[in-house]
């Protein structure tokens, strides 16, 4: 079965342009619209006719699509979405994207079983997101930027947050600073890596690829990356983990190997999950506005459903939370 990606390829346009054309957007010229429609016809492309039938009536339900419902990061985000949804007399469905294109989450998007959706799931492809968005089915994405008339974007300032985290380590006398990333395709991880590199450059510290390690935003991923770091027998002076879960996994690996944090090495995380305050030592981290992100996202959906105009991009500030996992490095006298 042909997809919108196939249509875009045959028509020689971007996926977003094909989406605009097939949804009768005024942003697309008649010539481009005709070219896309001809490509769609030649491929026998079907634009979710079943979904259109389902969308004739309101469901009074908003969907929140997450990569994993079990992660500690999500509780405040869900609370923000839930509070605003409930205040507007709507129900909330939170679903996992595990299973990718075959997941229940994708079915909800394609078949329009809700009135709008918030997506924080890197394994829901751009193609599916663009194909699902409609004027009467607004989507808010939290982990990427998509140029589409009916897709809106809310994110914390990941570049600035990562810059602040890295600079905090530098200001405490550390120069050899490692970065433990999330998944390679994660928009948030890519942005945080950019902020890390920007901070090094601003302070005249050359980036070294040996200090970049791959995690997956889980405690186990942070643990494994840290064990690899320890096995190299060449530890950095400080580590910026791209989220708190990985930092907590790193703490466990250091403790098992008799390496003291922050006595022997300083670490900083990202997110400020509830557990960050209670580990030993309490974790210095970057606080994300998780509740505000969720609340703003669903508020935008209600504005759009009411026919109001809103901006397409929103960026929320982050905040440094200092605890005891970063230590001022003292210079050894010669």
N, C-alpha and C positions, 0 to 999 in steps of 0.2 A: 504494500500500500504506500502510495506517494506521501511524502511529508512536505511541510512548508519549506524545509531546507532544500528539497529536490526542486520545488517550484522556483525558489530564489536562484538556484544554480542554473536552471534552464533559461530563466529570464535575464540572467546576468546582473542581478541586483543583490543587495544585502538582505538577510533574513528579515530584519526590521522593516525594510522597504516593502518586501513582499507582504508582510503582515499588515502594514498600513493600507496597501492597495486592496487586499482581499476584505478589509474591513471598511472600505469606502471612506478612508481618511481624506480630508481636504488638503493634507500636507503633500499629497502625491499628485503629480501632473496626470492629465488624461492619457497622455502617450505612454507613461510608465505603467499606469493602471491597466491599459489595454494589453501591454506586453506581458504583464504578470498574469492577467486573466487568460490570455492565450496559452501561456505556459502551463497554467493550472488545468486548463481544458485538455491539453495534449497529454497530460499525465493522469488524467481522470482523478484529479485531486478532490477529495471530499472534505469540506470545512466543518467537520463535527456537526452534521445535521442533527444527530440524536441529542447532542448537547444543547442545540438551539431549542429543541422541543422541550427539554427539561427546564429551560430557563424562562419559560412563559410565566411562571408564578414565583413569587418571592418565597424564600425558605426561612427568613429571619435568623440566619445562621452564618457565622464567619468561621473560616478555617485557618488554623495556624499550623503550618507545615514545618517540621523540625527534622534535623538529621537523626536525632536520637532523643527520645523522651526521657531518658534516664539521667542525662548529664546535669550536674549541680548548677551549671550556668543558667539553665532555662527557667528556674522557679520564679525569679523576680520578673523576667520577661513575660511569662505566662500570666502572672498576677496583674501586670499592667494591662495586658490585652483583655483579661477576664473582667477587670473592674469597669472598663469603658464599655465593653460589649454588654455587660449586665445592665449598666446604667441606661443603655439605649433600648433595653427590652429584647436583646438578641441572645441567641445561644452561641456557645463557642465549641468548636470541635478541634482538638489538637491531635494531629496524626503524624506518624513517622514516615520518612521517605525511604526507609530500608527496603530494598528491592528495586530501587531506581524506577525505570520506566514501567515496571509491572506492579508497583506499589499501589496501595489504596489511595495514597496522597495524590498520585498522578491521575487516578480515576476521578477523584473529586474535582481536580482542576479541569480535566478534559470534558467531563460530563456536566460541569457547572452545577454541582449538587449543593452549593452554598452561594451566598450573594457576593462574596469577596474573599480574598485570601491574603495572608501574610506568609512569606516564604523565607525560611532560614535553613536551607538545605542545599549544600554544594552539589549533591548528586541529582538534583532536579535540574535538567539541562536548560540552557538559555532558549533552545528551540522549543521545548515544551512550554516554557513560561510565555514566550512571545506568541505561540500558537493559541494559548488559552486566554490571554488577555482580551477583553472587549470593553466597550463603553459601559455596558451594564454589568460588567464583571471585573472591577478594578483589582489589580494586584499590587502589593507592596513588597519589595524585596529588601532584605536586610544584609545580604552578603555579596552583593555585586552591583554593577551599574549597567542598566540596559536602556538604550535609547528607543523608547516606544511611547506612543501617545497615551496608552492605558496602563503603563507600568510605572510605579513610583518607588523612590529609593530613600530609605532612612538608614543611617549608619553612625556609629561613633567615629570620632576623628582618629582612626587607627594610625595614620602616619605620625600625627603629633603625639599620640599616646606612646608609641614605640620610641619616638625621639626622646621624650621626657624620661622614659625608663632607662634608655641607654645613657643619656646624659647624667642621670643620677649616679650610675655606676662610675662614669668618668669623673664626676665631681668628688667622688670618694677615693680617687687616686688609682682607679683601675684602667688599664689600657688594653690588655689582652682580654677581650670580651666575646664570649661565644653567643650564638643565637640558636635556639632550638625551635624549629618551625612547626606549623600545623601541616595539614595535607597540601601537597604541591598545587592543587587546583583551587585551594581556598582563597577567595578574594581578601578576607581579613588577614590571613597569614602573609600574603604577598604585600599588602599595605604595611604591615608591621615590620616586615623585612626591609622595606624601603625606608621607614622611619629610623630603624637601627643603622642602616648604612649612611643615611643623611647625618645622623648625630656623630658617627665616627669621622666622617669627612669634615664636618664643621669644626671639629676639635683637632684636626690634623693627624688623625690616627688611620693608617691604611687598613682597608678591609682585607682579611685573610680567609680564603675559602676553607681552610682547615678548621675554622671556628664555626662553621655552619653545619648543624646536625638536623636530621629530619625526625619529626615526631608526628603524631596524628591527633593532637588535641586531647589525648586521653592520659590518665595517670600511668598506664602501662607504657605508652609511647614515650613519655618523659623519662620513665625509669630505664627503658632500653637505650635511649639516646645517651643518657648519663653514664650508663655502664660502658657504652662504647667509648665515651670520652675518657673514663677512668682507665680503660684498657690500653689507651694510647700512651699512658704514662707521661702525659704532657698537659696538665690541667691549665685552663685559663685562670685569670684572676677574678673574673665575674661572669655570670651567665644571665642572659635575658631569655626567659622561656615565654613563648608566644601565648600561653595561657596558664592559669593557676594550677589546673589539674596536672599538667606536665611538670610544673615546678614542684608540686607535692610528690610526684613520682621520683623526681630527681633528688629530693630530700631523703627519701627512703634509700635510694642507691648510695648516696654519700654516707648515710648512717651505717649501712651494712659494711662499708669499706673503711670505717674509722676516720672519715674525712669530716672535719668540723665546719659547719655553716653557722655563723659567718667567719669563724676564726681562720680557716684555711681557704675559704672561697665564699664570695658573696653571690647571692642570687636574687632575682626579681621576677615576678610573674605579671599576669595581665588578666583582668576581669574583676578581681576582688570578690570571689565567691565566698560564701559564709564560712567555709572551712579554713580559708586563708588566715583568719585571725587566731585560729586555735591549734594550728600545727606548731611543732617545736623545731626551730624558732618561728614565731609569728612572721608571716610572709609579707615583705614589702611588695607592693603591686600597683597596677594602674586600675583605678575604679572606672568601670563602664556604667553609663546611665541605663541599666538594663530595664528597670521599670518604665522609665520615661520613653525608651525606644518602643516598647510594646504599646504603651498608652497612645503615643503619637501616631503610630502606624495604623491602629484601628480607628482612631479619630479621623484620620485622612480618608479612610474607606467610607465612613459615614458621611463625610462632607461630599465625597464623590457620588455616593448613591443618592444624595439630595440634589445633585446637579450643580454643585458649587465647584469653582475652580480652585485648585491648589498648586503649589510648586511641585516640580518633579523630583527635586533633590533636597534632602535635609541632612545636615551633619551636626551631631551633638558633641559637646566637649567631654573630655576625660579628665581624671584627677589622680595625682600621685598620692598614694597612701603609704606613709613610711612606718615600718615596724622594725623588726630586729634581724632580718636576714641579709642586710647589707652593712658592711663595716668599713670605717675609714681606714684606708691602707696607710700605714706609717712607713716612711722612707728609712731604709737601712743606712746608717752613717758609714761613710767610707773611712 
